[in-house]
Amino acid sequence: MKKSRLLSFAAALLCFAYTFTSNSAFCRAVGTSVKQDEINGIDDTVFCITRPDEAGLTSKNASDFGLSADAADNTQAMRAAFDYCRSHSGTKLVIEPGIYHFSPEEDIYLNRLHDVLIDANGAEFIFSTPHYFKLYACENVELRNMIVDWDWDTLRLGSLVKIENENDTENTLEIEFTELDEVNTDIPLLSFMQYDPVDLVAGVHGSFKIYSPFVDTSCIRKVEKVNGRPNVLKITHSGALDYFRNDEVYLLRHYIYGAQVFNTVEESSNITFDNISIYGACGMGYVFAYGSHHYQILNSYIGLRPGAEDRYRISTTADGIHIANTNGYFKLDNCDLSFCGDDILNVHDDMFYIESIDRSRTVMKGTVAIKIVEPGHTLGFKNMSLNDISYEANVADITRNGYEATITLTEPLPEFITTDILAYSKTRASANYVLTNNYVHETKGRGFVMNADNCLCEGNNFYRTCSQTLQSRTDIPTSHVIEGTGAEHIQISGNTFTECNFGGRGDVITVESLLNGERIDNTPLADIRILNNEFNSCYQPPVNADNADELIVFDNTFRDCEKLQIGEHCKKTAVSDNKFLPKGDCNADGSFNISDVVLLQKWLLAIPGTDIADWRSCDLCRDERLNVFDLCLMKRKLVNDIMNSSLVTAN
């Protein structure tokens, strides 16, 4: 949609008179061994991410350090190669094509690398332990052309199971591992996620059962073998699984959290991942945290190994990409992302409760996620309605006992800062991110969680997600770490959503703020724009927004979708020029009837002068083509609609 049209629309409504001043980092002059990518964000903001320019680099082969496809474990060789790069800035590390095995007992560090390009040339790295790569205090580093997978023979990441002999009275059921010949009773049973028994993807239309014994540790009471059936286990449980039913199919995860393939932390900056494929990972795919900034993932893949989709049913066992408490400036472009065990992408910063304040009012305690607050940071404060409190404090010191933190401040707190208040680090802000041209599909968790400021989400294709496809949210549970400090300036434009929220676990686009599961009456989310998107056959409300100040829903097309839900807590809302088309509405007149059937039939017969106004509404088979099968389904729908209308009239 042209910007002038949007501005005209906003001006006509006499609201959204808004000027956004970018705090983005503009591009700068760089040296001869560095090139930079200019990235256009929301409202014409610009920031740049630098990469090493290989024309000015010196090549070094990883095989010189012992990296070999014949080795049982290449961990030490890889570490030696990275050590060389650390002491030789301006290196291009070349890895020859091949399959390399790794069994590290701790992470492989890429620490303090500068101006380094690592080109794997399509090499595959197979891991058998949950320890991967950690980028620590790196600057201007690029990794490209690499495949990472898991050694499934060492530990399966997940297995398809079918429910049999479910007995509510005895709290027992049997699970058949449909793709295994034999299974032992010690196989980890961490989380059950319902799968479609035909398509074998997350969720059944309108249903998505999930239960995680790794959270409810008292759930599984006993696991036994079943005589004569080596691939079946009998489970005695607490009653928590009584709502499972015979013949239902689940993906059973054997591993969830604890590792990240690429963990980018500690002020690392200007980091690029290009053409990276993750086929299987014991944990998350990418993590960016602890002040890292200016980073991007391009032309990459997280999903099932091509050709092995019938053997390995999960890619990452947790989030595909997790961003928390960074210093922002991120781009995700032209990536194919699917089959993750949790969210595809989660961008947020954390808050915490002030649990106590000492008499001197310079020491406070709380449950604080690791490294979100450090000495020298500035703290901001919010009340329980997420209103900002006009006060800042500086951190002098912090000590920890696990997540329990004692924070010493440089000055005493004023009396109006109490224990019924939230605090967060203003030094960390994961803002300024661009999510473009990605394909997100067939996944259990949320698609994009956009819980930080200044986001452009544009030109993406979302298909058959099981939970919320896009979400901007602040959730305040009293017993957990708090994700999200509020979000402003989110533009969702030019995207396509098809069959999203298939399992019915939420809405397609959700904008909300919660306190212990209940929506608050304030608006910590602001300037949310949903523009020029297409929603096709989505199974929950395509937009469910509350707690938003300045919400635009404009010029979108909704085909065979439910109505929008705009909550009472939204302020200065503008909803206009949206099209709601029923399934089969070939002539795009807003209704489905015999004229649409006749139009498609004439078009299929190639009668001159016959034009389809909206071909997607005619694509009842959802296969991106129009043929006689769509016509048959359309005729059946017409008959059913007439019969249902007659029944309503008769009643």
C-alpha positions as CSV (number, residue, x, y, z in Angstrom):
1,M,0.0,0.0,0.0
2,K,1.3,3.4,-0.9
3,K,2.4,5.5,2.0
4,S,0.4,8.5,0.8
5,R,-2.8,6.5,0.9
6,L,-2.2,5.5,4.5
7,L,-1.5,9.1,5.5
8,S,-4.7,10.3,3.7
9,F,-6.7,7.6,5.5
10,A,-5.2,8.6,8.9
11,A,-5.7,12.3,8.3
12,A,-9.3,11.7,7.3
13,L,-10.0,10.0,10.6
14,L,-8.4,12.9,12.5
15,C,-6.3,10.5,14.5
16,F,-2.8,9.1,14.4
17,A,-1.2,12.5,13.9
18,Y,2.0,10.9,14.8
19,T,5.7,11.5,14.1
20,F,8.1,8.7,14.7
21,T,11.7,9.8,15.3
22,S,14.0,7.0,14.6
23,N,16.7,6.0,17.1
24,S,18.2,3.6,14.5
25,A,21.9,3.6,13.8
26,F,22.6,5.0,10.3
27,C,25.2,3.6,8.0
28,R,28.7,4.7,8.3
29,A,31.9,4.6,6.3
30,V,33.8,1.3,6.6
31,G,37.2,-0.1,5.8
32,T,38.2,-2.1,2.8
33,S,37.7,-5.5,4.4
34,V,34.2,-4.6,5.5
35,K,31.0,-4.3,3.6
36,Q,27.6,-3.3,4.9
37,D,23.9,-4.1,4.3
38,E,21.5,-1.2,4.5
39,I,18.3,-2.2,6.1
40,N,15.1,-0.3,5.7
41,G,12.8,-0.5,8.8
42,I,9.5,0.9,9.9
43,D,8.7,4.5,8.9
44,D,11.7,4.8,6.5
45,T,14.2,4.3,9.3
46,V,17.5,2.9,8.2
47,F,20.2,0.9,10.0
48,C,23.2,-1.0,8.7
49,I,24.8,-4.4,9.5
50,T,28.4,-4.9,8.5
51,R,29.9,-8.1,7.1
52,P,33.5,-9.0,6.3
53,D,34.4,-8.4,2.7
54,E,36.0,-11.6,1.5
55,A,38.0,-9.7,-1.2
56,G,40.1,-8.3,1.6
57,L,40.4,-11.5,3.7
58,T,43.1,-14.2,3.8
59,S,41.9,-17.7,3.3
60,K,42.7,-20.6,5.7
61,N,41.5,-24.2,5.4
62,A,39.9,-25.8,8.4
63,S,41.5,-29.1,7.4
64,D,44.8,-27.6,8.4
65,F,43.6,-27.9,12.0
66,G,42.5,-31.5,11.6
67,L,38.9,-31.1,10.6
68,S,38.0,-34.3,8.8
69,A,34.9,-36.1,7.6
70,D,36.6,-39.3,8.7
71,A,37.0,-38.2,12.4
72,A,34.6,-39.5,15.0
73,D,34.7,-36.1,16.8
74,N,35.8,-32.8,15.2
75,T,35.4,-30.7,18.4
76,Q,39.0,-30.0,19.1
77,A,39.8,-29.4,15.4
78,M,37.0,-26.9,15.2
79,R,38.2,-25.1,18.4
80,A,41.7,-24.9,17.0
81,A,40.5,-23.4,13.8
82,F,38.5,-20.8,15.8
83,D,41.5,-20.1,17.9
84,Y,43.5,-19.3,14.8
85,C,40.8,-16.9,13.6
86,R,40.8,-15.2,17.0
87,S,44.5,-14.3,16.7
88,H,44.2,-13.5,12.9
89,S,41.6,-10.9,12.2
90,G,40.7,-10.7,8.6
91,T,40.5,-14.5,8.0
92,K,38.2,-16.4,5.7
93,L,38.0,-19.9,7.2
94,V,37.1,-22.4,4.5
95,I,35.5,-25.7,5.3
96,E,35.5,-28.4,2.6
97,P,32.1,-30.1,1.8
98,G,31.5,-33.2,3.8
99,I,29.8,-34.6,6.9
100,Y,31.5,-33.8,10.2
101,H,30.6,-35.3,13.5
102,F,30.8,-33.5,16.9
103,S,30.4,-34.7,20.5
104,P,31.5,-31.7,22.6
105,E,31.2,-31.8,26.4
106,E,30.8,-28.0,26.5
107,D,30.0,-25.3,23.9
108,I,32.4,-24.5,21.1
109,Y,33.4,-20.9,21.5
110,L,33.7,-18.4,18.8
111,N,34.9,-15.7,21.2
112,R,36.4,-12.4,20.4
113,L,36.5,-13.0,16.6
114,H,36.9,-9.8,14.5
115,D,36.4,-9.5,10.7
116,V,36.1,-13.3,10.2
117,L,34.1,-15.1,7.5
118,I,33.4,-18.8,8.0
119,D,32.3,-20.5,4.7
120,A,31.2,-24.1,5.2
121,N,30.5,-24.7,1.5
122,G,27.4,-26.9,2.3
123,A,29.2,-29.0,4.9
124,E,27.0,-30.9,7.4
125,F,27.7,-30.7,11.1
126,I,26.1,-33.6,13.0
127,F,26.0,-33.2,16.8
128,S,25.4,-36.0,19.4
129,T,25.5,-33.9,22.5
130,P,23.5,-30.7,23.3
131,H,26.5,-28.4,23.0
132,Y,26.9,-26.2,20.0
133,F,28.4,-22.8,19.0
134,K,28.6,-19.7,21.3
135,L,29.5,-16.4,19.8
136,Y,31.0,-14.3,22.6
137,A,32.1,-10.6,22.2
138,C,32.5,-11.0,18.4
139,E,32.5,-8.2,15.9
140,N,31.8,-8.3,12.2
141,V,31.5,-12.1,11.7
142,E,29.7,-14.1,9.1
143,L,28.8,-17.8,9.0
144,R,27.4,-19.1,5.8
145,N,26.5,-22.3,3.8
146,M,26.3,-24.7,6.7
147,I,23.9,-27.5,7.6
148,V,23.4,-28.5,11.2
149,D,21.6,-31.7,12.3
150,W,21.3,-34.0,15.2
151,D,22.5,-37.6,15.5
152,W,19.1,-39.2,15.9
153,D,20.6,-42.6,16.6
154,T,22.1,-41.2,19.8
155,L,18.9,-39.6,21.2
156,R,15.7,-39.1,19.3
157,L,14.4,-35.5,19.6
158,G,10.8,-36.6,19.2
159,S,8.6,-39.5,18.1
160,L,5.1,-39.9,16.7
161,V,3.0,-41.9,19.1
162,K,-0.6,-43.2,18.8
163,I,-2.9,-43.5,21.8
164,E,-4.3,-47.0,22.6
165,N,-6.3,-48.6,25.4
166,E,-6.9,-45.4,27.2
167,N,-8.5,-46.1,30.6
168,D,-9.8,-43.1,32.7
169,T,-10.7,-45.3,35.6
170,E,-7.2,-46.7,36.1
171,N,-5.4,-43.6,34.7
172,T,-3.5,-45.7,32.2
173,L,-2.9,-45.6,28.4
174,E,-0.6,-47.2,25.9
175,I,1.4,-45.3,23.4
176,E,2.5,-47.0,20.2
177,F,5.7,-45.5,18.6
178,T,4.5,-45.8,15.1
179,E,7.8,-45.3,13.4
180,L,10.0,-47.4,15.6
181,D,10.4,-51.2,15.9
182,E,11.3,-51.1,19.5
183,V,11.5,-48.7,22.4
184,N,12.8,-48.8,26.0
185,T,11.1,-47.6,29.1
186,D,13.8,-45.1,29.9
187,I,13.1,-43.0,26.8
188,P,12.3,-39.4,28.0
189,L,8.6,-38.5,28.0
190,L,8.7,-34.7,28.2
191,S,5.9,-33.2,26.2
192,F,2.9,-34.5,24.2
193,M,1.7,-32.3,21.3
194,Q,-1.4,-33.4,19.3
195,Y,-0.7,-34.0,15.6
196,D,-3.1,-34.4,12.7
197,P,-3.4,-38.2,12.1
198,V,-3.5,-37.8,8.3
199,D,-1.2,-34.9,7.5
200,L,1.1,-35.5,10.5
201,V,1.6,-31.9,11.4
202,A,0.8,-30.0,14.6
203,G,-2.8,-29.7,15.5
204,V,-6.1,-31.1,14.4
205,H,-8.7,-28.7,13.0
206,G,-10.2,-27.1,16.0
207,S,-8.2,-29.1,18.5
208,F,-4.7,-29.0,19.9
209,K,-4.1,-31.0,23.0
210,I,-0.8,-30.6,24.7
211,Y,0.6,-31.8,28.0
212,S,4.1,-31.5,29.4
213,P,5.3,-34.0,32.0
214,F,8.6,-32.2,32.2
215,V,6.6,-29.4,33.9
216,D,4.2,-31.6,35.8
217,T,6.8,-33.9,37.2
218,S,4.2,-35.9,39.1
219,C,2.3,-36.8,36.0
220,I,4.0,-40.0,35.0
221,R,3.7,-42.6,37.7
222,K,5.0,-45.8,35.9
223,V,6.2,-46.8,32.5
224,E,6.0,-50.5,31.4
225,K,6.7,-52.6,28.4
226,V,3.7,-54.3,26.7
227,N,4.2,-58.1,26.2
228,G,4.5,-59.0,22.5
229,R,4.7,-55.4,21.3
230,P,8.2,-54.0,21.5
231,N,7.3,-50.6,20.2
232,V,4.5,-50.0,22.8
233,L,4.7,-48.5,26.3
234,K,2.0,-48.6,29.0
235,I,1.8,-45.4,31.1
236,T,0.3,-45.0,34.5
237,H,-0.3,-41.4,35.2
238,S,-1.9,-39.0,37.7
239,G,-5.1,-38.6,35.7
240,A,-3.6,-35.6,33.8
241,L,-3.7,-37.5,30.6
242,D,-7.3,-38.8,30.9
243,Y,-8.5,-36.4,28.2
244,F,-6.3,-38.2,25.6
245,R,-8.4,-40.5,23.4
246,N,-7.7,-43.7,21.5
247,D,-6.4,-43.3,18.0
248,E,-5.2,-39.7,18.6
249,V,-1.7,-39.1,17.3
250,Y,0.9,-37.0,19.3
251,L,4.4,-35.8,18.8
252,L,6.2,-36.8,21.9
253,R,9.2,-34.6,22.6
254,H,12.2,-36.4,24.3
255,Y,14.1,-33.1,24.7
256,I,13.1,-29.5,25.0
257,Y,15.3,-26.7,26.5
258,G,19.0,-26.4,27.4
259,A,21.0,-25.8,24.3
260,Q,21.2,-23.4,21.4
261,V,22.8,-24.1,18.0
262,F,24.0,-20.5,17.6
263,N,24.1,-18.6,20.9
264,T,25.1,-15.0,20.2
265,V,25.8,-13.0,23.4
266,E,27.9,-10.5,25.4
267,E,27.8,-7.4,23.2
268,S,28.5,-9.3,20.0
269,S,27.7,-7.1,17.0
270,N,27.4,-7.1,13.3
271,I,26.8,-10.9,13.1
272,T,25.4,-12.5,9.9
273,F,24.1,-16.0,9.3
274,D,23.5,-16.6,5.6
275,N,22.2,-19.9,4.0
276,I,22.3,-21.9,7.3
277,S,20.0,-25.0,7.5
278,I,19.0,-26.5,10.8
279,Y,17.4,-29.9,10.3
280,G,17.4,-31.0,13.9
281,A,18.5,-29.3,17.1
282,C,18.4,-30.4,20.7
283,G,17.0,-27.1,22.0
284,M,16.8,-23.7,20.2
285,G,18.1,-22.8,16.8
286,Y,19.3,-19.2,17.4
287,V,19.6,-17.2,20.6
288,F,20.6,-13.5,20.7
289,A,20.9,-12.1,24.2
290,Y,22.9,-10.0,26.8
291,G,23.4,-6.9,24.8
292,S,24.2,-8.3,21.4
293,H,23.2,-6.0,18.5
294,H,23.1,-5.6,14.8
295,Y,22.6,-9.2,13.7
296,Q,20.8,-10.9,10.8
297,I,19.6,-14.3,9.5
298,L,19.3,-14.5,5.7
299,N,18.2,-17.1,3.2
300,S,18.2,-19.8,5.9
301,Y,16.1,-22.8,6.8
302,I,14.8,-24.4,10.0
303,G,12.7,-27.5,9.3
304,L,12.7,-31.2,8.6
305,R,15.5,-32.7,6.7
306,P,14.4,-32.9,3.0
307,G,13.8,-36.5,2.1
308,A,13.5,-37.6,5.8
309,E,10.2,-36.0,6.7
310,D,8.7,-39.5,7.4
311,R,11.4,-40.3,10.0
312,Y,12.2,-37.0,11.8
313,R,9.2,-35.0,12.8
314,I,10.6,-32.0,14.6
315,S,13.3,-29.4,13.8
316,T,14.2,-27.5,16.9
317,T,12.8,-28.9,20.2
318,A,12.2,-25.4,21.5
319,D,12.1,-21.9,19.8
320,G,13.5,-21.6,16.3
321,I,14.9,-18.0,17.1
322,H,14.8,-16.5,20.6
323,I,15.8,-12.8,21.1
324,A,15.8,-11.4,24.6
325,N,17.5,-8.4,26.3
326,T,19.7,-7.5,23.4
327,N,20.5,-4.0,22.1
328,G,18.4,-4.5,19.0
329,Y,18.8,-4.0,15.2
330,F,17.8,-7.4,13.7
331,K,16.8,-8.6,10.2
332,L,15.2,-11.9,9.3
333,D,14.8,-12.2,5.6
334,N,13.9,-14.9,3.0
335,C,13.9,-17.8,5.5
336,D,11.9,-21.0,5.6
337,L,10.9,-21.8,9.2
338,S,8.8,-24.8,10.3
339,F,8.2,-27.7,12.7
340,C,9.7,-26.1,15.7
341,G,8.8,-27.4,19.2
342,D,7.8,-23.9,20.4
343,D,7.8,-20.4,18.9
344,I,9.3,-19.7,15.5
345,L,10.5,-16.3,16.6
346,N,10.2,-14.6,20.0
347,V,11.5,-11.0,20.4
348,H,11.2,-9.5,23.9
349,D,12.9,-7.9,26.9
350,D,12.2,-9.0,30.5
351,M,10.7,-7.3,33.6
352,F,10.7,-8.5,37.2
353,Y,8.8,-7.9,40.5
354,I,10.4,-5.9,43.3
355,E,10.0,-8.5,46.1
356,S,11.6,-6.5,48.9
357,I,13.4,-3.2,49.6
358,D,15.7,-2.8,52.6
359,R,15.5,0.0,55.2
360,S,18.3,2.0,53.5
361,R,16.2,1.8,50.3
362,T,19.4,1.1,48.3
363,V,19.0,-2.7,48.1
364,M,16.1,-4.5,46.5
365,K,15.5,-8.1,45.7
366,G,13.6,-9.9,43.0
367,T,13.4,-13.0,40.7
368,V,15.5,-11.7,37.8
369,A,16.5,-13.6,34.6
370,I,20.3,-14.0,34.2
371,K,22.1,-11.0,32.9
372,I,19.1,-8.8,32.1
373,V,20.4,-6.5,34.9
374,E,24.1,-5.8,35.4
375,P,26.2,-3.2,37.2
376,G,26.1,0.1,35.4
377,H,22.6,-0.5,34.0
378,T,19.8,2.0,34.4
379,L,16.5,0.6,35.7
380,G,13.0,1.8,34.7
381,F,9.8,1.2,36.6
382,K,6.1,0.4,35.8
383,N,3.1,0.0,38.0
384,M,0.8,-3.1,37.8
385,S,-1.2,-1.4,35.0
386,L,2.0,-1.1,33.0
387,N,2.1,2.7,33.3
388,D,5.6,4.1,33.2
389,I,6.7,5.6,36.5
390,S,8.8,8.8,36.1
391,Y,11.9,7.6,37.9
392,E,15.2,5.9,37.0
393,A,17.8,4.1,39.2
394,N,21.3,3.1,38.5
395,V,22.7,-0.3,39.5
396,A,25.9,-0.4,41.5
397,D,26.1,-4.1,42.1
398,I,24.1,-7.3,41.8
399,T,24.6,-10.7,43.5
400,R,22.7,-13.9,42.7
401,N,21.5,-17.2,44.1
402,G,20.1,-18.8,40.9
403,Y,17.3,-16.5,39.6
404,E,17.0,-14.7,43.0
405,A,18.9,-11.5,42.8
406,T,20.0,-8.8,45.2
407,I,20.4,-5.4,43.5
408,T,22.4,-2.6,45.1
409,L,21.6,0.9,43.7
410,T,23.8,4.0,43.7
411,E,21.1,6.1,45.4
412,P,18.2,5.4,47.8
413,L,14.8,4.7,46.2
414,P,12.0,7.3,46.8
415,E,9.1,6.2,48.9
416,F,6.7,5.8,45.9
417,I,8.8,2.9,44.6
418,T,7.2,-0.1,46.5
419,T,7.1,-3.8,46.3
420,D,4.0,-3.7,44.2
421,I,6.0,-2.4,41.2
422,L,7.8,-3.8,38.2
423,A,11.4,-3.0,37.2
424,Y,13.4,-3.6,34.0
425,S,16.7,-2.6,32.5
426,K,16.5,0.4,30.2
427,T,20.0,-0.4,29.0
428,R,18.6,-3.4,27.2
429,A,16.2,-2.9,24.3
430,S,15.6,-5.5,21.6
431,A,14.0,-2.8,19.4
432,N,14.4,-2.1,15.7
433,Y,13.8,-5.3,13.7
434,V,12.7,-6.2,10.2
435,L,10.9,-9.5,9.3
436,T,10.5,-9.8,5.6
437,N,9.8,-12.4,2.9
438,N,9.8,-15.4,5.2
439,Y,7.7,-18.6,4.9
440,V,6.4,-19.8,8.3
441,H,4.4,-23.0,8.3
442,E,3.3,-26.1,10.0
443,T,4.5,-25.4,13.5
444,K,3.3,-26.0,17.1
445,G,4.0,-22.7,18.7
446,R,3.4,-19.1,17.9
447,G,4.8,-17.7,14.6
448,F,6.3,-14.3,15.3
449,V,6.2,-12.9,18.9
450,M,6.8,-9.1,18.5
451,N,7.2,-7.8,22.0
452,A,9.7,-5.0,21.4
453,D,9.5,-1.6,19.7
454,N,9.9,-0.6,16.1
455,C,9.0,-3.7,14.0
456,L,8.3,-4.0,10.3
457,C,6.7,-7.4,9.5
458,E,6.1,-7.4,5.8
459,G,5.8,-9.7,2.8
460,N,5.8,-13.0,4.8
461,N,3.7,-16.1,4.0
462,F,2.2,-17.9,7.0
463,Y,0.6,-21.3,6.6
464,R,-1.1,-23.6,9.1
465,T,0.4,-22.3,12.3
466,C,-1.2,-23.9,15.4
467,S,-1.0,-21.1,17.9
468,Q,-1.1,-17.3,17.5
469,T,0.5,-16.5,14.2
470,L,1.6,-13.0,15.2
471,Q,1.5,-11.7,18.7
472,S,2.4,-8.4,20.5
473,R,1.8,-9.0,24.1
474,T,2.8,-8.1,27.7
475,D,2.1,-10.9,30.1
476,I,2.6,-10.5,33.9
477,P,2.3,-13.7,35.8
478,T,3.1,-13.5,39.5
479,S,5.1,-16.7,39.5
480,H,7.2,-16.5,36.4
481,V,9.8,-14.3,34.6
482,I,7.9,-11.6,32.8
483,E,8.4,-11.4,29.0
484,G,7.7,-8.1,27.3
485,T,7.9,-4.5,28.6
486,G,5.3,-3.2,26.2
487,A,5.7,-2.6,22.4
488,E,5.1,0.4,20.2
489,H,5.4,1.0,16.4
490,I,4.5,-2.4,14.9
491,Q,3.6,-2.5,11.2
492,I,2.2,-5.7,9.8
493,S,1.7,-5.2,6.1
494,G,1.6,-7.2,2.8
495,N,1.6,-10.6,4.5
496,T,-0.5,-13.7,3.6
497,F,-2.1,-15.9,6.2
498,T,-3.6,-19.2,5.1
499,E,-5.3,-21.8,7.4
500,C,-3.6,-20.2,10.4
501,N,-4.4,-21.2,14.0
502,F,-5.4,-24.6,12.6
503,G,-5.6,-26.1,16.1
504,G,-7.6,-23.3,17.6
505,R,-5.0,-22.2,20.2
506,G,-5.5,-18.5,19.8
507,D,-6.1,-15.8,17.2
508,V,-4.2,-15.1,14.0
509,I,-3.0,-11.7,15.1
510,T,-3.2,-11.0,18.9
511,V,-2.6,-7.7,20.6
512,E,-3.1,-7.9,24.4
513,S,-1.7,-7.3,27.9
514,L,-2.4,-9.7,30.7
515,L,-2.1,-9.7,34.5
516,N,-2.3,-13.3,35.8
517,G,-4.2,-14.3,32.7
518,E,-6.7,-11.4,32.7
519,R,-6.5,-8.5,30.3
520,I,-5.7,-5.2,31.9
521,D,-7.6,-2.0,31.2
522,N,-4.5,0.0,30.1
523,T,-2.8,0.4,26.7
524,P,0.9,-0.4,26.9
525,L,0.9,-1.4,23.3
526,A,0.8,1.5,20.9
527,D,0.8,2.4,17.1
528,I,-0.1,-1.1,15.8
529,R,-0.8,-1.1,12.1
530,I,-2.3,-4.0,10.2
531,L,-2.3,-3.0,6.6
532,N,-2.9,-4.7,3.2
533,N,-2.7,-8.3,4.3
534,E,-4.6,-11.4,3.0
535,F,-6.2,-13.8,5.4
536,N,-7.4,-17.1,3.8
537,S,-9.6,-19.7,5.7
538,C,-8.2,-18.8,9.1
539,Y,-9.8,-20.7,11.9
540,Q,-9.9,-18.1,14.7
541,P,-10.6,-14.4,14.6
542,P,-8.0,-12.9,12.2
543,V,-7.4,-9.9,14.5
544,N,-8.1,-9.9,18.2
545,A,-6.8,-6.7,19.7
546,D,-7.1,-5.1,23.1
547,N,-4.8,-2.8,25.1
548,A,-3.7,-0.9,22.0
549,D,-3.5,2.8,21.8
550,E,-3.6,3.9,18.1
551,L,-4.6,0.7,16.2
552,I,-5.1,0.7,12.4
553,V,-6.7,-2.2,10.6
554,F,-6.9,-1.0,7.0
555,D,-7.2,-2.4,3.5
556,N,-7.0,-6.1,4.4
557,T,-8.8,-9.0,2.6
558,F,-10.4,-11.6,4.8
559,R,-11.6,-14.7,2.8
560,D,-13.6,-17.3,4.7
561,C,-12.6,-15.9,8.1
562,E,-14.3,-15.0,11.3
563,K,-15.0,-11.4,12.4
564,L,-12.5,-9.1,13.9
565,Q,-12.5,-8.7,17.7
566,I,-11.5,-5.2,18.8
567,G,-11.6,-5.0,22.6
568,E,-13.0,-2.2,24.8
569,H,-9.6,-1.2,26.0
570,C,-8.3,-0.1,22.6
571,K,-8.1,3.6,22.1
572,K,-8.1,5.7,18.9
573,T,-8.9,2.7,16.7
574,A,-9.4,3.0,12.9
575,V,-10.9,0.0,11.1
576,S,-11.7,0.8,7.4
577,D,-11.6,-0.4,3.8
578,N,-11.3,-4.1,4.7
579,K,-12.9,-6.8,2.5
580,F,-14.7,-9.8,3.9
581,L,-15.3,-12.4,1.3
582,P,-17.0,-15.8,1.9
583,K,-15.6,-19.0,0.6
584,G,-16.5,-19.4,-3.1
585,D,-17.1,-15.7,-3.8
586,C,-15.7,-15.7,-7.3
587,N,-17.1,-12.4,-8.3
588,A,-16.1,-10.7,-5.1
589,D,-19.5,-9.2,-4.4
590,G,-19.4,-10.2,-0.7
591,S,-21.8,-13.2,-1.0
592,F,-21.7,-16.8,-2.3
593,N,-24.5,-18.0,-4.5
594,I,-25.4,-19.7,-7.8
595,S,-23.8,-16.8,-9.8
596,D,-20.4,-17.7,-8.4
597,V,-20.8,-21.4,-9.5
598,V,-21.9,-20.3,-13.0
599,L,-18.9,-17.9,-13.2
600,L,-16.4,-20.6,-12.4
601,Q,-18.0,-23.1,-14.7
602,K,-17.9,-20.6,-17.6
603,W,-14.3,-19.7,-16.8
604,L,-13.3,-23.4,-16.8
605,L,-15.0,-23.7,-20.2
606,A,-12.9,-20.8,-21.4
607,I,-15.9,-18.8,-22.5
608,P,-14.7,-15.5,-23.9
609,G,-15.1,-12.5,-21.7
610,T,-15.3,-14.5,-18.5
611,D,-13.1,-13.1,-15.7
612,I,-12.7,-14.3,-12.1
613,A,-12.7,-11.3,-9.8
614,D,-11.1,-13.2,-6.9
615,W,-9.5,-16.5,-7.8
616,R,-8.4,-17.3,-4.3
617,S,-12.0,-17.5,-3.1
618,C,-12.6,-20.1,-5.8
619,D,-9.7,-22.2,-4.7
620,L,-11.7,-24.5,-2.4
621,C,-9.0,-27.3,-2.8
622,R,-6.4,-24.8,-1.5
623,D,-3.8,-26.0,-4.0
624,E,-3.1,-22.7,-5.8
625,R,-5.0,-23.7,-9.0
626,L,-8.5,-23.7,-10.3
627,N,-10.0,-26.8,-11.8
628,V,-13.1,-29.0,-11.9
629,F,-12.4,-30.3,-8.4
630,D,-13.0,-26.7,-7.0
631,L,-16.2,-26.6,-9.1
632,C,-17.4,-29.8,-7.5
633,L,-16.7,-28.5,-4.0
634,M,-18.4,-25.3,-4.8
635,K,-21.5,-27.1,-6.0
636,R,-21.6,-29.2,-2.8
637,K,-21.2,-26.1,-0.7
638,L,-24.1,-24.4,-2.5
639,V,-26.3,-27.4,-1.9
640,N,-25.4,-27.5,1.8
641,D,-25.9,-23.8,2.2
642,I,-29.4,-24.1,0.6
643,M,-30.3,-27.1,2.8
644,N,-29.1,-25.4,6.0
645,S,-31.0,-22.2,5.1
646,S,-34.2,-24.3,4.6
647,L,-33.7,-25.9,8.0
648,V,-33.3,-22.5,9.7
649,T,-36.4,-21.2,7.9
650,A,-38.5,-24.3,8.9
651,N,-37.4,-24.0,12.5
